[in-house]
Amino acid sequence: MISPTAAVPSSIDLAPGVSRRLSPYPVSIAPMMDRTDRHYRYFMRQITRCTLLYTEMVTTGAILHGDRDHLLGFSPQENPLSLQLGGDNPEDLARCSRIAYERGYDEVNLNVGCPSDRVQNGHFGACLMAQPERVADCVAAMRAAVPIPVTVKHRIGIDNRDRYGDMAHFVATVAAAGCHHFTVHARKAWLQGLNPKQNRTVPPLRYGDVQRLKQEFPQLTIEVNGGIIDLGQMQAQLQQVDAVMVGRAAYDNPYLFALVDSAFFGDGDRPKTRREVAEAMLPYIDDWRDRWAGRFKINKITRHMLQLFTGQPGSKAWKRYLTENSCRPEAGSEVVQQALGLMPEPL
């Protein structure tokens, strides 16, 4: 099994029998607040061309009443791309799904997994698992509004409603409304007593429940999320389910995805080296700096690049230089070039 901090090997064999027939995207990167913004997604596209990427969760209220260009803007290079929506009003979710489709998103995803107090106060996220009929109404409205896939991301349960039968009832109810793809975080969520960070680590992982879901609902695409940190674990999960979603490991060790395209999508192109990934970001950095004429600090981009050299010699120097110099108002791509000059060859 490949360590999350080890250098990515030159190849990995995809084990026979990997279940991917129901998903065009056997691997995806999870939506993460303050992480998966457009700059991170553009950066990840320099590492993986095929992995399905997600936005941060965006609420329907923000889209309907806020700055849509800021909230929903993305570069064409980021596709395939899914917009994750937060909300519980079928009409509003349908309107936002249509906006996403018209802007070029490949998929819309309904968040039924976030346990934060703010989300609960808005009556969406994980608390909706207690109302499968409401989620089904939302999905039906969204599907009627767009021709692109409508998917649902949820937990295995909430509070004391965490029996396998509770989750199976939720999935069956929502599937009857036309949802064919369920991404399951293999932990329950405690809506009281644990904060969002604790809810990502404290409740035990129950992969068996997700795998059983696939066995009992073979016609559905079942994707597993939670605790997956390397290619070996992705490969093992794909023996049992249709797809794997990776969260924090994709941010803490982004170059982990350098072999995902070849291992899981059959892409035969050579992946970029770490140095080539950084160099590919240079025009993008200067474009954003010049576009905003002194009102854009490039650390909004480079903060996502800090872990590019995780586990490699010189990683600390790379992170230190970017952190100390990318915040200057006049900084541009030369900061990344200078940081690369601190790194040993070849990388």
N, C-alpha and C positions, 0 to 999 in steps of 0.2 A: 504494500500500500504506500502511496506517495505522501510524504510529509508535507504539511502546508507551508513549511519554510524552506523546503528543499528546492534546488533548481529543477525546472521542468525538464524531463528527459527528452531525448530526441524523437522518441516514438512510444506509442502505447497500443497494445493490441486490444481491439474491441472483442470482448468475449462473445461466443456464439449464443444466439437465442435472445439477444437484447430486445426487449419489447419496445418498439417505437412505431408500430403500425398505425396507431390512432393519433399520433402527434407529429406535425411537421417540425416541431421544435423540441427535441428530446432534452435540451438543456436551456435554462433561462436564468437571468439574474433578477433577484427579488426587488420589488419596490422598497426603497428605504428612505425615510425622511432625512433631509439634509445630506443625502448621499447621492441618490440617482437622479441628479439634475442633468440638464442638457450637456454640460461640460464633461461630467463623468461619462455620460453615454458616448459622446464623441471620442473621448479617450479610449474607452473600451472597444470601440469599433476599430481601433488601430491594432488591437490584440485578437479579437474574434469577429469575423464577418457574419457568422451564422446564428449565434446565440440570440434568443429573443430577449430584448431589453424592455424594462418597465420604467415609467415615470415614477416620481414620488406620488403618493396619494394626493389627489386634488379634489376638494369638495365641490359639490354641484353649485352651492351658493357662490363660491369664489369664481367659478367659470361664468355663471349667469350674470354676475354683478361686478366682476373685477376686470383686470387687464388680461384679456385672453392671449394677446401676443406674448406677454411675459410668462403667463402660466402654462401655455400650451405650445409655445414656439419650439421648434427643433430643426436640426439640419437634416437634409435628405439622407445623408450617410448613416444616420442612426437607425433607419429601418432595417429589419423588422422591429416594430415598436408598439407596445401596448400602453394605453392610458388607464391608470387605476383611478377609479372614481370612488368617492365617499359620499354616501347619501342614503335616504330611505324613502324618498318621494318618487314614485314611478314616472310621473310626468316630467319632473326635473331631470331624472336620470336618462330618460329617453331623449330629451332636448340636448343634453350634454353628450350623449353617445352620437347623436347626429352631427354635432359640432366636431367631435373627434374624427368621425368618418370623413367629413368634408375637408378637414385639415390634413388628411393623409395618414392617420394612424391605422395600423393593421388589425387592431383588436381593442376592445374595451373590457376592463376587468372590474368587478364589483368587490370592494373591500368588506369582508365579513369576518375579519380576523384581528383588527387592531383593538387592543383592550384599554387604551389610554382614557383617562377621565374626560379629557376634552372631547374625544370622539364619542364616548358614551353620553355626554351631555347633549351632543348633537343627534343622539339616537341613531347612530350607525356604527359600523365596525362589528366587533365580535358580539356585542349584545344582540345583534339581529339573529344570531343562531337560535335564540329562544323564540323567534317568529319566522319559521320557514315559509309560511304562507305569504308573509309580507315580502320576503326575498323573492319568492316565486313571482309575485306580481311585478316586482321591479324588473326581474329578468325578462318577463314576457313583454313589458313595455319597451325595454331596451332592444330586444330582438326585433320587435315590430318596426323600430325606427331605423335600423341599419342592416346592411348585408354582410358586415364583417362579424367575426366571432364575438360572442359575449360570454365571458368566463367569470368564475367566482373563486375567490381565495378565502379560505376559512380555517378554523381550528378543528381539532378533533372533538372539542367540547368546551363548555364554559361552566365554571363553578361546579355544582354537583350534577349538572346535566352533561356528564362526560362518559356515559356508557356507549359502547359501540352502537347499540340500537338507536340511541339519540342521534348520532351522526348519520347513520344509515337512513333514518327517517328524514332528516334535513336534506340529504342528497337526493333521495327519491322524490321528495316534494318539489325541489327546485329543478330537478331534471325533467319532471313532467311539464314544466313551463318552457322547456326548450334549451336548457343549459346542457352542453355536452362535455364541458371541460371544467374540472374541479381541481384546484391547487390546494393541498391540505398541509397546513403546518402541523407537524406530528406531535404537538404539545397542546394540552388544554390551556385555557386562559382563565386566570382568576381575576374577575372584574373588580374585586375589592381585596385589598391587602398586599398586592404586588404591583410594582410600577412596570411600565412597558419593558424596560431592560431586564428586570427580574422575570417577566413573563416569557422572555426569549431563552432563559437559561434554567430557571428553577423547576418548573413542571417537567417531569421526566418525558423523554422521547418515547413514543409508542408507534414505531414504524409498522408493527404487525397489524395495527388497526387500519392503516392506510393500505397496506398490501391486501388485507381482507376485503376492503372496499373495492379494489380492482377485481378481485376474484368474484365478488357477488354482483358487481355491475360491469361486466366485461365490455358492454357496448359504450361505456363512457371513457373519456380520457381522464386518467387519474395521475396527477403530478404530486410528488412529495417534496416537502420543504422542511428545513429545520436540522441543524447540526451537521450538515454535509460540508466537508472541508477539503476534499481532494478528489482526484480523478478516479482512484480506486473505489471510493465510496459511491461516486456517481455511477460507475459501472455496475457495482453490486446492486444498487437500487433499481437500475434499468432492467435487471432480470425479473423484477416483480411488478413494476409499474411502467407507465408510458413515458413519463418525463420527470426531470429533476430540476428543482429550483434551488439555486445557491444564493445565500444572503451575505452575511458579514465576511465570509472568506473571499468573496469576489471583490470586496473593498480592501481588505487587509492584505491580500496577496493577488493583485489583479493579473499578474503574468501566469498565474495558475491556468488561465483560459487560453494560453498560447497553443495548446494541443487539443482543445475541445473541438475545433472545426474538423480536424482530421480524424479524431477518435470517435466522434459521435454523429457527424454530419457527412462523412465521406469526402471532405474537401481535401484535395491533394496538393494545394499550394503550400509552399514553405511559409511558416509564420514569420513575422518580423522579429528580429532580435529586440531586446530591451532598448538598446541604443536607437535602433530604427524606429521604434514606437515613439520614443521621446522626440526624435527629429521630425517625425510626421506631425507632431503637435505644433511645431514652430510657426508655420503660416497661420494656423488657427488662432494662436495666441496673439500674434500681431494684428490679425484682422479684427479681433474683438477690442484690442487696445485702441486701434485707429478709428474704429467705428464710433467709439464713445468719447473720443477726443479728450483724454485726460480724466474722464469720469469713471473709468473702469480699471480696477486693480487686478493684475493677472493672477493674484493668489486665489481668485475665485475659480481659476482653472487649475493652477499648479497644486492646490491642496489635494486634488484627486490623484495627482501623480506621485505623491510622496512615497507610496509603497511599491513603486514600480520595481525597485531593486531589492525587495525583501529577500533576505537570506543570502545576498551577494556581498562580496567584499566592496567596501566603499559606501554601503547603503546609508550609514549614519551621516557621512559627509554630504551625500546627495540631499538628504532630508533637511539637514541643518542649513545648507546653502540656500535651498529653495525657500525655506521658512523665513530666513533672515532677510532675503533680498526681493522676494516677489511682492511684498507689501508696499514697496516704494511706488509713488504715483507715476513716475516716469518709466518704470520697469517694463521690459518687453521680452521677446524671445531670447535675447542675449543672456538673460539670467539662466535659462535652461541650458543653453550652450555652454556657459561657464560652469554650471554644475556638472555637465557631462565631462568637462575637462578634468574633473576631480576623480573620475571613475577609471579604474584599470581596464585595459583592453584584454580580450574581446568580451563584450556583454551585449 
